[in-house]
Amino acid sequence: MTADRKNILMPADIARDDDSSNRPVQERRRPLRDVVLLWVARMVSSVATIAVLAAAARALPLETFAQFALLVGLIAWLPVLDFGFGSVMQNRVAESLAHGRAVARVIGSCLVGATGFAAVSGVVVVLALLAYGWISGSSGLLQRPGVLAFTVVCLMTTAVSMTVHKVYAATNRLVLSALVSAVQNLLSLAMLWLALRLSGDESLLAASLAGYFVPYTLVPLFALLLVVREAGWSPGGLADWFESRLFKDALQFWFVLLLSLTVIQFDQFIAFTYLPPTDFAQYTVATKLVSFLYFPYSALLTANWSRVSVAHAQQDAAQVMAIVRSSFLIGVGYVAVALPVLLLCAEHFSSLLPQGVSHIELGMLLGVGLVALNKVWTESYALVYLATGNTRIIASYLPIQAGLAVGLQFVLVRYLDAYGLMLGGALSYFATSHWILFLRRRDVFSQYAPAVSRTTLPAQVS
């Protein structure tokens, strides 16, 4: 790796050793700058996502809109479709830079692993869906193999490509991450609008999916290729990618992310199955609006992930917990203020709904918002474990939480409709993650050197 390339993939405070006198000021300002940049980019991305629903709602029949919303909503599962290699990549890149080591091999090894798992899994999923549709004789999406195969390929490719954001976060290049995300979503909106105008009635679903997914897939893929090139990695060392520790860490992250997303996102499949199209449309739009409300806090967590990784590499338990506590307090305060504002503006979102659905129920919007408020505690304290690679603690309770969430939602949706989905998810948090993540945080810091843990943990970590 050349000197120039190394500086490209190195945080400013590490690359410029001669500017150490200004480092404390820079480190205080950088997180705020990063959060602002991510906030702007995610606002653009979230507005574009909502505009996608609005464009589809005006052009697609109610049942077609429900199918489109379900398939496009699968992008929420992208974090799990890199099979944990993206999270390992971010932690290892941040750790390598903190110790002045090169990162090319880390990036290459993780990409090879993620690509291999995605390719095999994509083929298995497509074949399984086609076989199930043929055996069951089901109608709807299962009888559209081309649409399903296209969606799966795009999702798998995008999941691997979006690991580029992990590199950007680990190297403090959130400006580029913000730009890629904004361009990706804006181009997808523009191409969807064009596809809806040019397609005929019989090909509306296929055309709308192609218009949305093609730019959504290609933009991060192009960005990833640039990152790989500047890192100096080449496939000549392909045999070096397989490392048992890397494989194990990735699968642990994948297991945690899979179960986490089951808790958070599986309700969409239950809603699509059990709710009538009108209620499903309302529930989908409500979740998108609350996701829009939630994105500044997500930006904060994204910016703080690498900060926690660096503090962990330095075995600074007090700094880790300071970042976590500030994340939690900011998140609670923000959501508590933003949710009432969203409720006051609810009547202006009727254009996001398809024909036949006149308005969003305020109770439904409030319920989804309260579930989001409930997530702030869990996602803040999860940084202690995810950003430090200690996923086994989360993995120990997540199967129970996922089972509770899905089971309760399956039961409660029959009696309470969409409100049963919200209640089931909230109860699963209170039964597991809320108290486990708080109580087990000391297990992470017990691994630190005795001199560090004795001086910082009892006095400052609470």
ZAKOLZA-490371 format. One record per atom (N, C-alpha, C): x, y, z; residue in three letters. Coordinates in pm, whole numbers, plus 50000, padded with zeros to 5 digits. Atoms other than C-alpha are relative to their C-alpha. Layout:
<recs>
XYZALA/...
</recs>
This chain:
<recs>
500854988150000MET/500005000050000MET/500895012450000MET/499204987850006THR/501425034049908THR/499635009250115THR/500274990549891ALA/501635062950151ALA/498715007549975ALA/501224992750030ASP/498875081749970ASP/498774991650027ASP/501155008749979ARG/496545052249976ARG/499764997950149ARG/500155002149857LYS/497215046350340LYS/499325011750066LYS/500634988349941ASN/496245081950425ASN/498545001149963ASN/501404999850040ILE/493015078650230ILE/499174991550094ILE/500745009249914LEU/491995049750454LEU/500435001250145LEU/499584998149862MET/493115065050780MET/499345012450058MET/500594988249939PRO/491325088751022PRO/500995011550007PRO/499154988250007ALA/492625124051017ALA/500915001250121ALA/499184998149882ASP/493855123451376ASP/501114989750010ASP/498925010050002ILE/495945092051309ILE/500995003249890ILE/499144997450114ALA/497285102050969ALA/500895012250022ALA/499234987749982ARG/498425136451085ARG/500575000450142ARG/499405000449867ASP/500645129051382ASP/500585013550040ASP/499374987249968ASP/502235163251354ASP/499005010350049ASP/501024990549957ASP/498905179751444ASP/499364995450130ASP/500565006049879SER/498485162251778SER/499515010450099SER/500434989949905SER/498065194951966SER/498545003749982SER/501404996750027ASN/494695200751799ASN/499084988050007ASN/500785012450009ARG/493545164551830ARG/498775000150092ARG/501195000349917PRO/491205168652133PRO/498855008449944PRO/501044991750059VAL/489355197251964VAL/499374993249879VAL/500505006750120GLN/489095177651639GLN/499084988450037GLN/500795011649964GLU/487775146651815GLU/498655004050058GLU/501294995549948ARG/485065166851989ARG/499105004849888ARG/500814994350108ARG/483975183551668ARG/499584989749897ARG/500265009450108ARG/484155153751436ARG/498664992750014ARG/501285006949990PRO/481185133851579PRO/498825008949965PRO/501104991050031LEU/478925164551558LEU/499925002649850LEU/499974997950145ARG/480035171551201ARG/499484987749927ARG/500425012350065ASP/479545135151107ASP/498494998050013ASP/501445001849978VAL/476075133951261VAL/499205009649912VAL/500704990350084VAL/475045165751078VAL/499994995549854VAL/499915004650138LEU/476265152050746LEU/499114987849977LEU/500855011750012LEU/474575118650803LEU/498535003950010LEU/501384995549984TRP/471425136650914TRP/499475005649868TRP/500434994150128VAL/471245156550590VAL/499814989249895VAL/500085010550101ALA/471965126150374ALA/498824990750026ALA/501115009049970ARG/469485104150556ARG/498665007049989ARG/501244992950026MET/466885131350538MET/499664999149851MET/500235001350144VAL/467325131450161VAL/499564985849966VAL/500325014050028SER/467265093350157SER/498604996550050SER/501315003349943SER/464205091150383SER/498885007049924SER/501004993050081VAL/462305117550187VAL/499824992749867VAL/500105007450126ALA/463145098349869ALA/499244986950019ALA/500715012549973THR/461905065950029THR/498515002350013THR/501434996849987ILE/458615082050126ILE/499435004149866ILE/500474996150133ALA/458355097349780ALA/499814987849910ALA/500185012550075VAL/458795062249636VAL/498624994250029VAL/501335005049965LEU/455695051249827LEU/498915008649938LEU/501014991150059ALA/453805081849709ALA/499864997749850ALA/500065002350145ALA/454725075849345ALA/499334986649969ALA/500615013150022ALA/453785039049368ALA/498525000050035ALA/501414999749957ALA/450545046349554ALA/499115006449895ALA/500814993150101ARG/449345069549277ARG/499884992049871ARG/499965006850129ALA/450235046048992ALA/499544985550005ALA/500265014349991LEU/449615010749122LEU/498654997150065LEU/501215004549931PRO/446364992949210PRO/500354995650142PRO/499765002649859LEU/445924985049580LEU/500774987150023LEU/499325012849977GLU/446984948349559GLU/501425000249945GLU/498654998950056THR/449954955849333THR/500875008850088THR/499254991449909PHE/450984983749567PHE/500464992150123PHE/499625008149884ALA/450974959149859ALA/501184990949967ALA/498895008650040GLN/453254935449666GLN/501285008149982GLN/498844991350020PHE/455574963749564PHE/500575004550135PHE/499544995449869ALA/455724977049921ALA/500704989050077ALA/499375011249931LEU/456554942450055LEU/501414997549946LEU/498705003150060LEU/459404936149808LEU/501015011350020LEU/499104988749977VAL/460884971049835VAL/500365000850148VAL/499734999949856GLY/460564968350213GLY/501064990150042GLY/498965009849967LEU/462984939050201LEU/501395006350010LEU/498714993449984ILE/465834964350182ILE/500345001950148ILE/499724999149856ALA/465444966550559ALA/500814988150048ALA/499255011949964TRP/466994931650565TRP/501425000049944TRP/498664999650059LEU/470154942750382LEU/501124998250102LEU/498905002049904PRO/472264944550702PRO/500334985450029PRO/499765014049969VAL/471844907050749VAL/500484992249878VAL/499665007250122LEU/472504897850387LEU/501485001149962LEU/498555000950019ASP/476224905150411ASP/500614989550093ASP/499625011649918PHE/476334876050659PHE/501045003350107PHE/499154995949889GLY/478114895650929GLY/501375005149962GLY/498664995950040PHE/481234903050727PHE/500155015249999PHE/499934985549998GLY/480364939950702GLY/500315005550138GLY/499744995449863SER/480274944651079SER/501404996550045SER/498625003949968VAL/483514925151122VAL/500985009349929VAL/499144991150076MET/485054946650850MET/500135013650069MET/499944986849937GLN/484124979051026GLN/500834999550128GLN/499255000849875ASN/485464967751363ASN/501494997849977ASN/498585003150024ARG/488714953651220ARG/500735011449930ARG/499374988450065VAL/489384983650997VAL/500285010850105VAL/499794990049896ALA/488885007251293ALA/501134996050094ALA/498955004849910GLU/491104985651514GLU/501375000649932GLU/498724999650072SER/493814982851245SER/500535014149990SER/499564986150011LEU/493895020251195LEU/500435005650134LEU/499614995349867ALA/494035026251569ALA/501414995550037ALA/498665005149972HIS/497215005351576HIS/500975002249883HIS/499124996550110GLY/498655018751249GLY/500274988949901GLY/499805011250092ARG/498204986751047ARG/499235002249870ARG/500674999250129ALA/497204983050680ALA/498654992950006ALA/501375005349995VAL/493574974750604VAL/499604992649872VAL/500385005850129ALA/493674960950248ALA/499554985550014ALA/500345014149989ARG/493644924550349ARG/498694998150077ARG/501265001049925VAL/490844929950602VAL/498815002349908VAL/501114996950091ILE/488624945950338ILE/499814988749900ILE/500105010550101GLY/489434919650076GLY/499454987050056GLY/500455012549941SER/488924890050306SER/498515000350032SER/501414998949966CYS/485564902450429CYS/499125000349875CYS/500794999550123LEU/484364909850077LEU/499894986449933LEU/500045013450058VAL/485304875349951VAL/499034991250076VAL/500925008049920GLY/483484859250240GLY/498555003949979GLY/501374995450018ALA/480374880750201ALA/499464996349863ALA/500445003250136THR/480224875349824THR/499704985249984THR/500235014350010GLY/480554837749854GLY/498714995650067GLY/501225003649929PHE/477804834550113PHE/498765005649930PHE/501144994050067ALA/475514858449924ALA/499634992449873ALA/500265007150126ALA/475894839649594ALA/499314986650027ALA/500605013149969VAL/475154805649746VAL/498595001650058VAL/501314998049937SER/472284818549958SER/498975005049901SER/500944995050100GLY/470724837249667GLY/499434988949914GLY/500475011350081VAL/470554805749456VAL/499054991250081VAL/500845008649915VAL/469114785649746VAL/498625006450022VAL/501284993149974VAL/466434811849821VAL/499124999849877VAL/500794999950124VAL/465314814849459VAL/499424986149972VAL/500485013650025LEU/465084777049416LEU/498934995950101LEU/500985003549897ALA/463224773249747ALA/498665006949974ALA/501244992850028LEU/460674800049656LEU/499274994149879LEU/500615005750119LEU/460084785249312LEU/499404986250031LEU/500515013249964ALA/459694750149456ALA/498755001050086ALA/501164998449913TYR/457294761849724TYR/498785004949921TYR/501114995250082GLY/455194781049472GLY/499424989249911GLY/500485010750088TRP/455004750849242TRP/499254989350080TRP/500635010549920ILE/454144726149521ILE/498695004850060ILE/501204995149931SER/451614747949704SER/498935004949904SER/500974994650094GLY/449974761849393GLY/499495013850040GLY/500434986849952SER/449804795849564SER/499975010149886SER/500094989450099SER/448844826549367SER/500825012050047SER/499314987949960GLY/450314861349379GLY/501474999649964GLY/498574998650027LEU/454054867249407LEU/500694986749973LEU/499355012950018LEU/454954830349426LEU/499844994549859LEU/500185004050138GLN/453704826249073GLN/500685009549902GLN/499254990750086ARG/456034853248941ARG/501504997650022ARG/498605003749974PRO/459464836248935PRO/501005010449954PRO/499074989950050GLY/461124863248726GLY/500135011650097GLY/500004988949904VAL/460124890548972VAL/500764996250126VAL/499345004649877LEU/461284870049271LEU/501514998649981LEU/498575001950025ALA/464634860449115ALA/500725013349985ALA/499404986850018PHE/465344896249008PHE/500175007150134PHE/499944993449870THR/464544909449356THR/501094994150087THR/498995006649917VAL/466744883649529VAL/501415003649953VAL/498684996650053VAL/469724890449299VAL/500385014350037VAL/499724985949967CYS/469444927949352CYS/500285001750149CYS/499814998749856LEU/469144924249729LEU/501364994450043LEU/498735006049962MET/472144901049759MET/501185008549953MET/498924991650054THR/474334922949536THR/500115013150078THR/500014987449925THR/473284954549718THR/500554998250140THR/499545002449863ALA/473954939150060ALA/501524999650007ALA/498535000550002VAL/477564931349970VAL/500575013849966VAL/499504986950043SER/478024964849798SER/499935010450111SER/500194989849897MET/476734984550095MET/500944998250119MET/498935000549900THR/479594971950310THR/500975011649981THR/499164988250021VAL/481305002150157VAL/499755010350110VAL/500304990549893HIS/479515022550425HIS/500724996250129HIS/499235004249882LYS/481295001650691LYS/501435005349992LYS/498654994650018VAL/484645012050546VAL/499995015150021VAL/500104985549982TYR/483525048350526TYR/499885003650148TYR/500194996949857ALA/482405047650891ALA/501274997550078ALA/498785003449926ALA/485585030751012ALA/501145009749972ALA/498934990950039THR/487775056050828THR/499595014650009THR/500474986349979ASN/485765086850927ASN/499785007749870ASN/500334993350127ARG/484695094250569ARG/498494999849982ARG/501455000350004LEU/481035098950645LEU/499435009949898LEU/500454991250109VAL/480845126850389VAL/499724991749875VAL/500205008750116LEU/481285100950114LEU/498834990550022LEU/501115008949969SER/478905077050288SER/498685007149980SER/501234992250015ALA/476275104350301ALA/499675002549853ALA/500214997150141LEU/476765112949936LEU/499514987749925LEU/500405012450067VAL/476505076749818VAL/498564996550033VAL/501375003449958SER/473335071050020SER/498985009249935SER/500954990550059ALA/471665102649892ALA/499834997649850ALA/500065002450145VAL/472545096049527VAL/499254987149972VAL/500655013050017GLN/471415059849559GLN/498475001350007GLN/501454998949982ASN/467945068949685ASN/499355009649902ASN/500574990550095LEU/467415098849459LEU/499914993949860LEU/500045006550131LEU/468335079049146LEU/498924989249995LEU/501045010249996SER/466035050749254SER/498625006249985SER/501284993050013LEU/463155075249293LEU/499785004849857LEU/500134994950136ALA/463845091148955ALA/499724988749900ALA/500205011150093MET/464075057648774MET/498654993250021MET/501345005449975LEU/460915044848945LEU/498955008649932LEU/500964990850062TRP/459025075548831TRP/500004998249848TRP/499915001950145LEU/460295070548475LEU/499394986649959LEU/500535013250033ALA/459435033448477ALA/498484999750009ALA/501464999849985LEU/455885040048598LEU/499355007649885LEU/500574992350112ARG/455335065348320ARG/500064992449869ARG/499795006550128LEU/456655042848044LEU/499404986049991LEU/500445014150002SER/455305008448144SER/498514998949977SER/501415002850020GLY/451994992848049GLY/499384994050124GLY/500725004949883ASP/449344980348289ASP/500454985950039ASP/499675013949970GLU/450414943848262GLU/501384998350061GLU/498635001349950SER/454044950448352SER/500335010150109SER/499784989349903LEU/453574976448624LEU/500904995550115LEU/499205004449886LEU/455014955748909LEU/501454997649960LEU/498655003050044ALA/458044943148715ALA/500765012749965ALA/499344987650041ALA/458804977248568ALA/500345008850119ALA/499754991649882SER/458474995448899SER/501154994350084SER/498915006249925LEU/460774970349072LEU/501345002149929LEU/498764997850075ALA/463354973248794ALA/500465014550012ALA/499654985949989GLY/463215011048804GLY/500605003550136GLY/499524997049866TYR/463785011249178TYR/501324992950031TYR/498875008049953PHE/466304983149229PHE/501285001849919PHE/498784999250081VAL/468714988448937VAL/500935011150049VAL/499084989949946PRO/470115022149053PRO/500344997750147PRO/499755002649858TYR/469765011549417TYR/501154990150018TYR/498935010049996THR/472144982749342THR/501315005349945THR/498784996150072LEU/474614999349105LEU/500795011050070LEU/499284988749939VAL/475455030949302VAL/500974995450110VAL/499025004549900PRO/476975014049612PRO/501034990249944PRO/499045009150062LEU/478584987549390LEU/501155007849939LEU/498964991550059PHE/480475014649202PHE/500885005950110PHE/499234994349889ALA/481495030949533ALA/500914989650063ALA/499205010749941LEU/482724997549668LEU/501214996949913LEU/498875002750089LEU/484884991349362LEU/501085010750014LEU/499024989349980LEU/486545025149415LEU/500764998250132LEU/499355002149871VAL/487235017149781VAL/501004988549993VAL/499115011550014VAL/488724983349694VAL/501255003949923VAL/498864995750081ARG/490924999549433ARG/500965008850081ARG/499114991149925GLU/492245026849665GLU/500634993050120GLU/499405007549890ALA/492855001649944ALA/501194991949954ALA/498865007450052GLY/495274983749714GLY/499854985050007GLY/500195014449991TRP/493694949549753TRP/499794994149861TRP/500195007250126SER/493854924649466SER/499694985550032SER/500365013949972PRO/492444889349438PRO/501164990349990PRO/498855008950007GLY/495964875749401GLY/500214992150128GLY/499875006949873GLY/495904866749770GLY/498724993550044GLY/501325005549970LEU/492564849349750LEU/500064988950104LEU/499905011149905ALA/493784819349946ALA/500145004950144ALA/499784994849865ASP/494524842050242ASP/498705004250068ASP/501224994349941TRP/490914852250294TRP/499434991150109TRP/500655009049905PHE/489874821350484PHE/500785000050131PHE/499424999449866GLU/490614827050849GLU/498924995550096GLU/501055005749915SER/488764806851109SER/499415010350093SER/500504989749909ARG/488504836351346ARG/499075009649928ARG/500844991250080LEU/487114858751072LEU/498654993549972LEU/501215007650031PHE/484604832250973PHE/499114999150123PHE/500775001349876LYS/483524826951335LYS/499395013250041LYS/500524986949961ASP/483174864151411ASP/498875004549908ASP/501044996050095ALA/481164870151094ALA/498704992550026ALA/501225007749974LEU/478744841951170LEU/499345004350130LEU/500594994949876GLN/478284855151524GLN/499255012949975GLN/500694987550034PHE/477434889651388PHE/498754997049919PHE/501155003350085TRP/475164874151127TRP/498854994550084TRP/501035005849913PHE/473314854151391PHE/499305010950080PHE/500574989149922VAL/472824885151604VAL/499145009049912VAL/500754991150089LEU/471724906851309LEU/498734993349949LEU/501175007250050LEU/469384880151176LEU/498894999950103LEU/501025000549897LEU/467574876151505LEU/499515014050036LEU/500414986249973SER/467584913751564SER/498995004849897SER/500924995850104LEU/465934920051230LEU/498714991850002LEU/501235007849982THR/463484891851299THR/499105007050100THR/500774992749901VAL/462404911251606VAL/499425012749941VAL/500394986750049ILE/462234944151416ILE/499154999449873ILE/500564999450135GLN/461134934851062GLN/499034988649965GLN/500845011350040PHE/459294901451064PHE/498525003650003PHE/501414995849995ASP/456064919751144ASP/499465003649862ASP/500484996650134GLN/455924930750779GLN/499444987749928GLN/500515012350062PHE/455494894650663PHE/498684995850065PHE/501255003449931ILE/452844888350929ILE/498895009549958ILE/501004990250042ALA/451064920550835ALA/499514997149859ALA/500385002950139PHE/451114911550464PHE/499104987849993PHE/500775012550002THR/449664877050546THR/498635001550065THR/501215000149920TYR/447004885750802TYR/499155012749991TYR/500784987750006LEU/445964921950748LEU/499395001849862LEU/500554996750132PRO/443624933150470PRO/500885010549932PRO/499114990650071PRO/445334953950197PRO/499935014450051PRO/500104986149953THR/443964986750335THR/500795001950130THR/499264999049874ASP/445354980350686ASP/501494998249978ASP/498585002050028PHE/448634967350545PHE/500615012749942PHE/499494987650059ALA/449024999150339ALA/500205010550109ALA/499864990449891GLN/448405020550648GLN/501204996650089GLN/498925004349911TYR/450815000250859TYR/501365002249934TYR/498744998050072THR/453525001450592THR/500395014749996THR/499714985750006VAL/453245039050550VAL/500355005450138VAL/499714995549864ALA/453195044150928ALA/501434996350040ALA/498645004149966THR/456415024250970THR/501045008049922THR/499064991950078LYS/458085043650688LYS/500125014150057LYS/499974986649943LEU/457105076850845LEU/500795000350130LEU/499265000549873VAL/458435066551185VAL/501484997249973VAL/498605002050038SER/461625053951018SER/500635013249958SER/499524986750038PHE/461945088650868PHE/500285008350125PHE/499824992949874LEU/461505103151217LEU/501254995050073LEU/498955006649921TYR/464085078751357TYR/501405001749942TYR/498715000650067PHE/466865084451105PHE/501075008950063PHE/498904992649937PRO/468735112351294PRO/500664992250111PRO/499415008149894TYR/469195088751586TYR/500844988749940TYR/499205010250068SER/470365061251349SER/501325005849952SER/498774993450043ALA/472875086151210ALA/500965001650117ALA/499174998649882LEU/474135092451562LEU/500684986750035LEU/499435013149969LEU/474625055151624LEU/501074996149898LEU/499015003150104THR/476435051151291THR/501305007450026THR/498804992149973ALA/478835079051380ALA/500724995150125ALA/499405004049872ASN/479385065451732ASN/500554985850000ASN/499535013950004TRP/480005029051631TRP/501534999449998TRP/498545000450011SER/483595035351524SER/500675006850120SER/499454993749880ARG/484175058251823ARG/500084989850114ARG/499985010549898VAL/483235029452052VAL/501084989749968VAL/498975009750039SER/485485005751853SER/501405005050036SER/498684994449968VAL/488455029151896VAL/500215000550151VAL/499884999749855ALA/487755034152268ALA/500224986050057ALA/499815013949957HIS/487534996452306HIS/501434995449970HIS/498625003750034ALA/490864991752125ALA/500995006050098ALA/499154993549900GLN/492345015952378GLN/499664995650142GLN/500465005249871GLN/490584997052662GLN/499565011150094GLN/500504988749922ASP/488905029152780ASP/498524997750029ASP/501385003449966ALA/485765016452953ALA/499165012450027ALA/500744987849968ALA/484765050953077ALA/499545007149873ALA/500374993450125GLN/484815065252724GLN/498914992349927GLN/501045008250063VAL/482775036052588VAL/498645003250060VAL/501294997749936MET/480025041452845MET/499545014649986MET/500394986150022ALA/480105079252802ALA/499325001749864ALA/500604999450133ILE/479365074952432ILE/498624993650001ILE/501285007149995VAL/476575050052505VAL/498955008350073VAL/500974992349922ARG/474915071552770ARG/499545012449924ARG/500394988150076SER/474995102752554SER/499114996349883SER/500855004550110SER/473535083152262SER/498584997550048SER/501325003149945PHE/470665071052479PHE/499225012750035PHE/500694987949957LEU/469835105052627LEU/499575008549881LEU/500364992250120ILE/469925122552292ILE/498854993249925ILE/501045007150072GLY/467795095252133GLY/498645001250065GLY/501274998849929VAL/465095096052401VAL/499435014049987VAL/500474986150010GLY/464915133852399GLY/499505003449862GLY/500394996850137TYR/464755135952023TYR/498674993449962TYR/501225007150039VAL/462085109151970VAL/498795005450077VAL/501104994749919ALA/459965123252256ALA/499485013249946ALA/500444987350059VAL/459875156852079VAL/499474998149858VAL/500355001550142ALA/459665145051717ALA/498684992549979ALA/501225008050019LEU/456825119951765LEU/498735008450007LEU/501194991450002PRO/454185145751869PRO/499905008849876PRO/500014991850122VAL/455225167551575VAL/499504991849882VAL/500455008850108LEU/454725138051340LEU/498494997650009LEU/501445002249983LEU/451255131651486LEU/499205012249957LEU/500704987750038LEU/450265168051434LEU/499965001749848LEU/499934998650146CYS/451275165451067CYS/499414988149926CYS/500445012550061ALA/449635131551004ALA/499015001949887ALA/501034998250103GLU/446765145250799GLU/500575004049865GLU/499384995750126HIS/449195157750536HIS/500644988449924HIS/499335011450063PHE/450425122550451PHE/499044990949925PHE/500985008550070SER/447275109550281SER/500444996849858SER/499545002550138SER/449015112449942SER/500924987949992SER/499135011750000LEU/451305083750048LEU/499214987049992LEU/500845011949995LEU/448365059750061LEU/499424996949863LEU/500575003650131PRO/447015040149761PRO/498515003149994PRO/501424997550018GLN/443545044249619GLN/499184990750088GLN/500855007849911GLY/440835032749859GLY/500375001450146GLY/499604997649862VAL/442735043150174VAL/500095015150019VAL/500144985549993SER/441835078150287SER/500975006750097SER/499174993649899HIS/443985084450595HIS/500744989650084HIS/499265008549906ILE/446435070450849ILE/499395001750138ILE/500534999149865GLU/444985062251188GLU/501085005550094GLU/499044994249907LEU/446645083651455LEU/500484989750102LEU/499625010349903GLY/446605054151696GLY/501074990849945GLY/499015008650061MET/448575033151451MET/501355007049991MET/498764992350009LEU/451145060451397LEU/500645001750138LEU/499494998749863LEU/451455065951773LEU/500614986950049LEU/499505013049956GLY/451895028651838GLY/501354996849940GLY/498715002650066VAL/454695025151583VAL/501075009350057VAL/499054990549942GLY/456335056351729GLY/500464995950139GLY/499635004449866LEU/456245042452083LEU/500924987849995LEU/499085011350017VAL/457885010251962VAL/501395005249964VAL/498704994150035ALA/460645031751809ALA/500675006050123ALA/499454994649876LEU/461085049852141LEU/500534988850088LEU/499605011849924ASN/461315015852303ASN/501354994549953ASN/498775005350058LYS/464195006552068LYS/501245008150037LYS/498854991349975VAL/466385035952173VAL/500904994150108VAL/499215005949892TRP/467475019252497TRP/500824988249949TRP/499335012150048THR/468284986152329THR/501135003349903THR/498994997350103GLU/470165000752032GLU/501175008150055GLU/498904992649938SER/472195024552251SER/500944990550073SER/499155009149922TYR/473424997452486TYR/500574988749916TYR/499455010350088ALA/473904972852202ALA/501355004249942ALA/498694995450048LEU/476844994752090LEU/501144994150083LEU/498965005549914VAL/478804981552389VAL/500464986449949VAL/499705013850041TYR/478654946652240TYR/500324999049851TYR/499795001150145LEU/478434951751863LEU/501295006849956LEU/498824992550043ALA/481174977851826ALA/501294994450058ALA/498805006149941THR/483534957352044THR/500154985449961THR/499925013750045GLY/482824923751880GLY/499524989750100GLY/500485009249897ASN/481284908452196ASN/498544996449974ASN/501385002850040THR/478224895052021THR/499384988150073THR/500555012249938ARG/477884862952224ARG/498985003450108ARG/500954996249896ILE/476074881652503ILE/498645003049938ILE/501274997350069ILE/473444894552260ILE/499434987149943ILE/500465012650060ALA/473294860752089ALA/499374990850103ALA/500525009049898SER/472494844152422SER/498515002150027SER/501424997649973TYR/469094860952457TYR/499175002449874TYR/500764996650120LEU/468154869852100LEU/499074988849951LEU/500965010350041PRO/466654835652014PRO/498715000550081PRO/501214999049916ILE/464284839952308ILE/499185012249961ILE/500734987950037GLN/463414875552211GLN/499334998549864GLN/500595001950132ALA/462874866551845ALA/498804990650006ALA/501125009249986GLY/460694837051941GLY/498805006550066GLY/501104992949933LEU/458654858852177LEU/499335009949905LEU/500564989750089ALA/458254886751922ALA/499124993849892ALA/500765006150109VAL/457154864551634VAL/498774992650054VAL/501135007449944GLY/454984842251852GLY/498885009150047GLY/501024990749951LEU/453204871052024LEU/499335007349885LEU/500604992950114GLN/452694889151694GLN/499054991049923GLN/500895009350068PHE/451224858251529PHE/498684998550076PHE/501225001749920VAL/448754854851818VAL/499205013050008VAL/500704987549972LEU/447934891251889LEU/499435006649875LEU/500534993950120VAL/447454901651525VAL/498594994949968VAL/501335005750025ARG/444384879051513ARG/498925007050082ARG/500974993649911TYR/442744898251797TYR/500065015249996TYR/499824985549994LEU/444184933351779LEU/500445006149868LEU/499574995350132ASP/445094936151409ASP/501425005950008ASP/498654994350004ALA/448074959351352ALA/500525003450138ALA/499564996649865TYR/448134969451718TYR/500604987850071TYR/499415012149945GLY/448894933351807GLY/501444998349959GLY/498625000650046LEU/452064935451598LEU/500895009050084LEU/499214990549921MET/453264965951789MET/500174995050143MET/499955004649862LEU/452374951552129LEU/500924987950015LEU/499145011849994GLY/454094918352058GLY/501475003649994GLY/498614995750010GLY/457304935551953GLY/500475007050127GLY/499624992649880ALA/457334958852255ALA/500194990750119ALA/499905009349888LEU/456734930552503LEU/501284991849993LEU/498775007850014SER/459674911152361SER/501225007850047SER/498904991749952TYR/461994940552437TYR/500035000250153TYR/500054999049854PHE/460804943952797PHE/500374986850066PHE/499735013149941ALA/461164906552856ALA/501474996049992ALA/498635004650022THR/464774904352737THR/501025011449995THR/498854991350027SER/467064931152593SER/500105011950094SER/499944987949918HIS/466084960552815HIS/500854998050125HIS/499255001849876TRP/467564945853131TRP/501294992049980TRP/498805008250020ILE/470084920652992ILE/501175008649950ILE/498924991850054LEU/472104946152790LEU/500595009150106LEU/499504991149894PHE/472354969253089PHE/500824992350104PHE/499365007349892LEU/473344942653340LEU/501294993049957LEU/498865008050044ARG/475894923753125ARG/501165008549944ARG/498974991750064ARG/477974953653007ARG/501374998250065ARG/498725001849932ARG/480644946753271ARG/500784988149946ARG/499305011650056ASP/481414913653101ASP/500985004149891ASP/499114995150107VAL/482934933252812VAL/501275005950061VAL/498854992949943PHE/485174954553033PHE/500874991150087PHE/499185009149920SER/486354925053240SER/501164994249920SER/498945005050086GLN/488514915552940GLN/501205009649993GLN/498944990050010TYR/490584947352974TYR/501144996750096TYR/498835001949912ALA/494034948353131ALA/499635004250142ALA/500414997149861PRO/493704948053513PRO/500255014450042PRO/499704986249958ALA/495374981953556ALA/498965009649948ALA/500984991150060VAL/492864997853320VAL/498644997950064VAL/501345002949952SER/489734980153443SER/499845004350146SER/500144996549860ARG/490494986953812ARG/499905015150019ARG/500004985649979THR/491035023953762THR/498815006949937THR/501074993050068THR/488175031853528THR/498624994250024THR/501325006349999LEU/485395006753569LEU/499175003050123LEU/500864997949885PRO/484195009653930PRO/499545014350017PRO/500354986249973ALA/484255047353944ALA/499135006249895ALA/500654992550107GLN/482905057153603GLN/499024992349919GLN/500925007950082VAL/480975028553446VAL/498834995850087VAL/501195003149919SER/477465025853581SER/498864996149913SER/
</recs>
